[in-house]
Amino acid sequence: MANTWDTSKTTIDKTSPVPLYYQLINMIHEKVKSGELKPGDALPTEQEFRQMYGLSQTTIRKAISELIHEEVVEAHRPKGVFVCQPKIEEYSNGFLTSFTEEFQQSGYVPRSKIMRFDTIPCYGHTAEELHIAPGGMTHYIYRIRYLNDEPMSINYDYISADLVPELKRENFAQEGKEQSLYYILRDVYGIKLVRAVETVTAVLLSKEEAVLLNTTAGAPVINRKRLAFDENDRPILSEKTLIRYAYKTVLVDKKG
């Protein structure tokens, strides 16, 4: 068992309406935040989690999978699952644009397919980012984005339900500007996103993700995490995008 794991301060409440895997996710987030779990520390194994908390293999794997996507932990088979090293963030003064705006301007035809739209309780790192109390409700939007009918990215978006309580799947079109979450926030709800902080890393696709992006499992892709803010500097949108395409950026000296 991971020698940094203290069970005396952590419990799983099986009578709670909060899903068990969410409770485990939140528990691990708290241990990382408090410093009890440090970068490079190993998590308990599936068998150890089952023994400590009586959780099923499915529950444990779902929690770990979510944490891997959040880049809180990373799997190194067959050694185990470890807390990630801190990411280096780069701040840029580039323009903040949506997927739809960015590629329409470049002459592509962007399109979206919503795979899942749910309003769910929010915990851990995402709740902290969006300044939501643990268990507060968020809209979760899981989409495939296409360029000229080729699948190019997978989007996982979280937005506070308190800010846009009436947001529904039906608000989104498959094509045109109405497919854009940025457009809907601005033109329907009057929320303009003006600033964002991005973290960009490289990750390998899972089998399920590879199928959706029409490529092979284990293929390297760009993993872009973005936290976007409105004019009042409120965090509005937490977004993760797995990007299959390569792109180039032209940089010029601001004096020239």
KASULWO-V747262 format. One record per residue. N is the residue number from 1. PSI is psi in degrees with one decimal (NA if undefined). Layout:
# KASULWO-V747262
N&PSI + N&PSI
This chain:
# KASULWO-V747262
1&145.3 + 2&126.3 + 3&-3.4 + 4&1.1 + 5&116.8 + 6&110.5 + 7&-13.7 + 8&-22.6 + 9&2.5 + 10&136.7 + 11&157.4 + 12&122.7 + 13&103.4 + 14&-6.7 + 15&-7.7 + 16&146.7 + 17&-12.1 + 18&126.8 + 19&145.4 + 20&-38.8 + 21&-32.3 + 22&-39.1 + 23&-40.6 + 24&-40.8 + 25&-48.1 + 26&-37.3 + 27&-45.2 + 28&-40.8 + 29&-46.0 + 30&-38.5 + 31&-35.7 + 32&-45.1 + 33&-39.6 + 34&-15.4 + 35&-1.0 + 36&-37.4 + 37&124.7 + 38&160.6 + 39&130.4 + 40&-14.3 + 41&144.3 + 42&141.7 + 43&159.0 + 44&155.5 + 45&169.0 + 46&-42.8 + 47&-40.7 + 48&-40.8 + 49&-41.7 + 50&-42.6 + 51&-39.2 + 52&-40.9 + 53&-1.2 + 54&32.0 + 55&153.8 + 56&161.2 + 57&-39.7 + 58&-44.0 + 59&-45.6 + 60&-45.5 + 61&-35.2 + 62&-42.4 + 63&-46.3 + 64&-38.8 + 65&-43.2 + 66&-41.3 + 67&-33.2 + 68&-42.8 + 69&-33.8 + 70&-6.8 + 71&33.3 + 72&-37.9 + 73&165.5 + 74&145.2 + 75&132.7 + 76&87.5 + 77&140.6 + 78&13.5 + 79&-38.7 + 80&-161.4 + 81&132.3 + 82&151.6 + 83&133.5 + 84&152.1 + 85&150.3 + 86&140.7 + 87&145.9 + 88&122.8 + 89&139.5 + 90&128.2 + 91&130.3 + 92&153.3 + 93&29.6 + 94&176.1 + 95&142.8 + 96&113.1 + 97&158.9 + 98&167.4 + 99&-47.1 + 100&-49.2 + 101&-43.6 + 102&-44.7 + 103&-21.8 + 104&-39.2 + 105&-24.8 + 106&4.5 + 107&5.4 + 108&164.4 + 109&97.9 + 110&149.0 + 111&152.5 + 112&147.1 + 113&117.1 + 114&119.2 + 115&-31.1 + 116&136.6 + 117&114.0 + 118&153.7 + 119&114.3 + 120&158.8 + 121&147.8 + 122&138.1 + 123&172.9 + 124&-143.0 + 125&-41.3 + 126&-41.5 + 127&-40.8 + 128&-44.5 + 129&-44.2 + 130&4.5 + 131&44.6 + 132&136.3 + 133&142.4 + 134&127.6 + 135&-7.5 + 136&155.8 + 137&139.4 + 138&151.4 + 139&128.7 + 140&121.4 + 141&120.9 + 142&115.8 + 143&152.5 + 144&132.2 + 145&137.3 + 146&148.9 + 147&120.5 + 148&41.9 + 149&7.5 + 150&128.6 + 151&125.6 + 152&-25.9 + 153&159.5 + 154&127.9 + 155&134.6 + 156&110.2 + 157&139.1 + 158&131.7 + 159&139.1 + 160&128.3 + 161&-23.6 + 162&-32.0 + 163&-34.6 + 164&69.0 + 165&-25.0 + 166&4.1 + 167&130.9 + 168&163.1 + 169&-35.5 + 170&-13.6 + 171&-22.7 + 172&134.0 + 173&167.5 + 174&-25.8 + 175&169.8 + 176&-175.7 + 177&-23.7 + 178&-5.5 + 179&-14.0 + 180&126.0 + 181&-36.6 + 182&-42.6 + 183&-45.9 + 184&-43.2 + 185&-43.8 + 186&-50.4 + 187&-22.0 + 188&-40.5 + 189&-3.1 + 190&24.6 + 191&112.1 + 192&123.7 + 193&123.6 + 194&-13.3 + 195&148.1 + 196&150.8 + 197&129.2 + 198&145.0 + 199&126.8 + 200&126.7 + 201&175.2 + 202&135.1 + 203&168.1 + 204&138.6 + 205&142.4 + 206&171.4 + 207&-44.3 + 208&-42.7 + 209&-38.8 + 210&-39.5 + 211&-44.4 + 212&-33.1 + 213&8.6 + 214&45.9 + 215&-167.4 + 216&148.0 + 217&139.7 + 218&-0.4 + 219&139.7 + 220&138.0 + 221&165.9 + 222&131.9 + 223&108.1 + 224&120.6 + 225&129.9 + 226&132.2 + 227&115.6 + 228&143.7 + 229&154.0 + 230&-171.1 + 231&-21.0 + 232&11.8 + 233&29.6 + 234&135.6 + 235&121.4 + 236&-44.0 + 237&126.2 + 238&120.7 + 239&133.2 + 240&131.6 + 241&125.1 + 242&116.1 + 243&120.4 + 244&-32.9 + 245&156.8 + 246&147.8 + 247&160.7 + 248&149.7 + 249&133.4 + 250&121.4 + 251&136.3 + 252&155.1 + 253&124.6 + 254&-18.2 + 255&-22.2 + 256&NA
